Amino acid sequence: MTDTTPTSDLTSRRLLSLDTLRGFDMFWIIGGDALFRKLAEVTDWRWADAVAGQLEHVPWAGLRAYDMIFPLFMFLAGVAIPYAFASRRQRGATRRDLLVKVLWRAMILVVLGLICNRILKLDFSNFRFASVLGQIGLAYLFASLIVLYAGSFRARFVWLMGLLVGYAVVQLFVPVPGVGAGVLTPGGIINGYIDRMLLPGRLYGTVDGVQVFDPEGLLCIVSATGITLMGTLAGSVLRDGKGGGTRKAVTLAVAGMVSLGIGLAVAPWYPPIKAAWTTTFNLQAGGISLMLLAGFYLVIDVWQINRWTFFFRVIGLNAITIYMAPRIIDFPHAADFLFGGVAPLVGVYAALILIAGSIGLKWLFLWFLYRHKVFLRV
């Protein structure tokens, strides 16, 4: 199959691959994970067991497919930044206008993160201030500021290298009082020390019942800026008017293999740890994200094999909405109300029917919003 799409079309139109990959990413946290784990449980299918084995977070060090959901989302947020800035520039926005928009988006995400963590319960003594959406918002803010003020692609690449190397130096060589330097354990890593010193409220990560770190803590936000910035570089490659779509996809794939290769080579001495966002985690997760984007872009936007993408695009276009909605709407209860009478008729597969029903209701909710052009884009 050859690349027949004009380069001008590829650089000016909305990337279907970006929305599709974001939707594919979100599918796993709106029920896809539970569906495949249950499938492995009720069948003897080896492939289902293999998939289910990848749908659990590693306890600390290592990387499984399930650990990719969060960094892939942040990477894709970075990919969208050059497109969003270019679109607003074409409509006459100044750099100050872009800065105001970026600050507003970051603030909304931080506030939504606090709401997701149930700040409205007003139980501040047990409240967790760090959040997934807060980390996305602040990393998006820092990456956007670099894009706005660093200027060139090369300057942003230098910033990325500085973040990755600087973060590794901090984790490996800055000593923690009473522990030492380079102790990459939940209780000994410098991320936890800084969180315990500076982050108010409850911390997510515990050791023997003691709160010692937060996977969305202060240093993690700094490190997560790296993978978001990596996404902005990928977005700039895709927006570049030079070269065809196939060449761009190959460029991203090669860059991904290099990043992943470096991360794997260093891992025996400096492991990937999602809860601490080590540099090796950024390199490995960023490398995989680059390769995933390259594949989706090539198939969907270059070869235009895209009829299958609608299911995922509906999810991807309202990713923040569906992240928050289950905290307000009880989709499993609704699925049980609608399908609870039919599900037992299929015996051991009853739970699969209910999980699939819950996913279907979430998708129909998003489809309704899609049809009415209602999108929570922050």
N, C-alpha and C positions, 0 to 999 in steps of 0.2 A: 504494500500500500504506500502511496507516495503523498508528499505534502503538497497539496494543491491550493491551500487557503492563502490568499494574499496577506503579506505581513501587516499591511495597514489595518486589515480587519482584526487580526489577532491582537494588535496593540490598542485598538480603540474600543472594542466591544467588551462587555462584561464577561469575565471568565466563568464559564459554566463549570469548569473543573474545580475552581475554588469553592463555589457553593456546594458542589457535589461531595468533595472531599471533606468539607466541614460537616456536612450532613452525615456522611459515612462515619466520621469520628464520633459525632453525637449519638448515633444510633446505638452504640455500645453502652451508653450510660442511661438511655431511656428504656432499656429492657433487653437489648440484644445480648448482653452478657448473661443475664438470668436465663434467657431462652436457651442458649447453647450449653450452659452449665446443667440445666435441667434435662436437655436432650441427651447429654452424655450420661446422666444419672439413670435414665429410664431405657437406654438402649445399650447394645454391645458394640456400637460403631467405634472403631479405633480413631477415625478421623475426628469424631466428636469429642472423644477423650483428649486428643491432642489440642484441639481448639480450646476446650474448657481449661486445660492446664495453663494456657496463656492468658486466661481471663481472671487472674488473681494478681494482686500486687506482690512484688517480692517483699519479704519482711524488712529488709534494709538494703543491702548491696545487691546489684544485679539489674537486669532489665528484661521485662516480659512485655508482650504486646499491650497488656492492660495499662502498663506504666507509660505508654505512648499517648494516651488520650489527651492528657493535659498539655504536654509540650507541643503536640501536633496542633492543638487549638491555638496556642500562643504563636506558633510559627505562622499559621495561616492568618492570624490577626496582623502579623508583620507584613505578609505578602500583600495584604489589601492596602497598606498605608501608601505606597507610591501611587497606586491607582486613585485612591481617594484624594490625595493632595493634587495630583495632576488634573482631576476632574474639577476640583474647586478653583484651581488656578485658571483653568480655561473659562470659568464663569466670573473671573475678575477678582477672586479672593486674594488678599495680601497675606504676607507671612504672619502679620499680627492676627488677621482673621483666622488663619489656620491654627495659631497658637491658642486662641480663645476656644475654638472648637475642640482641640485636643484636651485642654484643661477641663472643659465641661464634660466630655466623654469620660475622662478618667475619674472625675468626681462622682458621676452617676454610677459607674461600676463599683467604686468603693462603697457608696451608699447602698447599692443593691446587695453587695456582699454582706454588709452589716445586717440588712433585713433578712437575708437568707440564714444568717447565724442567729436570728431571732432576737435582735436588739429590741424589738417592740414589746417583748416580755418584761423589759426594764429590770432584769435580774443582772445587774452589772457586776456583782461580785463573782458570778460564775460565767460571765460572758467572754466569748472568744472574739477578739478584735481582728485577728488575721483571718483571711478568707480567700477562696479560690478566685472569686470575681474581683476582690481587692488587688490580688497579685496581678491578674490580667490587666486591670486598669492602670496600675502604677508602672508595670513593665511596658505597657503600651505607651504611657506618657513619656517615659525615659527614652524609649526607642524613637518615638516621634520627634522629640526634641533634638536627638542626634541627626535624624533625617533633615529636620528644618534648618539646623545651624551648622552641621558638619559639611554640607554641600555635596561634594563629589562621592561617587561610588567608592573610590580608593580611600577617602577619608573615613567613610563608614566602615569599611573593611578593617582599617587600622583601629577604630574604636572597638570593633568586635574582637579582634585579637587582644587588645588591651584588657577588655572585660574578662575574656576566657583565661588569659595568663594571670592577670592580677588576682582573679578569684581563686585560682589554684594556689598561688603564692600565699594568700591569706589562710586558706584551709590547711595547707601543708606546713607552713613555716611560722605562723604567728602563734605563740604559745597561749594556752588557756591556763589561768592561774590554778595551781594545784593539780594540773593534769599534764601539761606539756603541749608541744606542737605536733600536728599531724596525727592526732588520735581520732580516727574517723569512726567513732562509735556514737550511738544516740546520746550518751551522757558526756562524752568527751569532746565532740566536735565543736568548733568555735561558733557555728550557727546557733547551737543551743545555749551556749554561754551568753551570747549577745541577746538572744530572745529573753532569757531569764533576767538579764540586767535591764533591758530597755522596753520590752513589749508588755503592755499592761494586760490584765485579764488572764483568762485561762489559756494554757497552751495545749495543742492537740496531742503531741507525742509524749508518751509516758514510759518510764522504766520502773518496774516494781511499784507501780501506783504513784510514782512521783513525776510531775510534769517537768520535762527537761528540754523540749524543743518543739518547734512548730514547722511543718513542711511548707507553710506559706509565710514563714517568718521574714525578718528584715533582710538578712543576707540572701535568702532565697529570692526575694524580689529583685535584688541587684543582679543575681546570676540569671534569672529568668528573662531579664532584659536582653541577654545575649542571644537566646534562641528567637526572640521576637525580632531583634535586629538582623539575625540571619534570614528571617523571613522577608524583611524589607529588601535585602540584597537579591533574593530570589525574585521578588516582585519587580525589581528594577531590570533584571535580566529579561523577564517576560515582556516588559513594556518597551524594551529597546527596539527601535525600528530596524535595526541591522540584523540580518540573518533570518532564516526561516524558522518556523515553529519546531520542526524536527531537530534542527541544530540547537535550539534553546533547550529542548527537552534533554538532549544528550548532555549539554553543558551542566544542567542541574543534576542529572543522574551521576555524572562523573564527580562533580563537587560533593554530592552525597556520599559516594563510595570513599572518597578521600577522607571526609570528615568522620565517617563511621570507622574507617580503617585506623585512623589516628586514635580514636577513642578506644578501639579494641586493643591496640598495641600498648597503650598506657594503662589499661584497666588492671593488670595484675599488681601494679604498684599504687594506683590511684583509681579505685573502683567507681563505677557509676552508681550514684545514690540519689534516687529521686527525692527522698525526703529532705535532702540537703542540697539538691541541685548542683552537684559537683560538676566541674568542667567536663569530665569524661561523660557524664550524663548528657550534658548539652551537646557534646560532639556526637555521641551515638544517636540520641534522639533527633538531633538536627539533621544528621546524615540520612536517617531513615525517612524523616519528613521530606527532605529534598528529593529522595528517590520516589516517594509516593506521589508528590506533586508532579514530578517529571512524567510518571506513568499516566496519571489522570489527565494531565494537560495534553499529552501526545494523543491519547485515545479520544478524548472528548472534544478538545478545541482544535486540534490539528487534523486528525482523521475524521472528526465530526461523527463519531459513533456515540450518540448521546441520547437516544430514546429511552434508555434504561435509567437515566439519571434523575428523572422527575421525582421519584420516591425520596431520594436523598436530598435533592435540592430543596424540597418543601421543608425538610428538617433544617438544612443548613442556613436557609434564609431567615430563620427565627430561632437561632441556636440559644441565645440568652433567654428567650421566652420559655423554651421547653426545659431549660435548666432550672428555671424558677417555678414553673407552673405546678410540678408535682408536689411542691411544698404547700400549695394552696388547694389544688384539686386532687381528690383521692381517686386517681384513675384505677388502681386495682380494685377498689370497692365497686366502682361503676362496672368494671369488667365482670366481677362476680355477680352483680345484679343482673347483667344481661346474659351471661353465658354460664352462670353457676348451675343451672338446671341441665344444660346440654353436656357440659364437660365430663361429668361422671360416666356418661355413656361410652366414652372411649377408654375407660379403665385407667391404666397407669399413665396414660398420656393426658389426663385431665388437667394437670398443672400446666402443661404446655399450652393447652387451649386458653387458659386464663391469662398466662403471660403474654401470649400472642394477642389476645383480646385487649389487654392493657396497652400494648404497643400500638395496636390499630386505633384505639381511641385517642391516644396522644397524636398520632399522625393525622387523624381526621380533624382534630382540634387545630393543628397547624395548617392543614389544607383549607379549613374555613377562613383562617386569618389570611392565608395566601390569596384565596379567591377575592377577598375584600381588601387586598393590598394593605394589610395591617402588619407592620414589621417593627419589632423592637430593635432598632439599630442604634447602639450607643457608641 
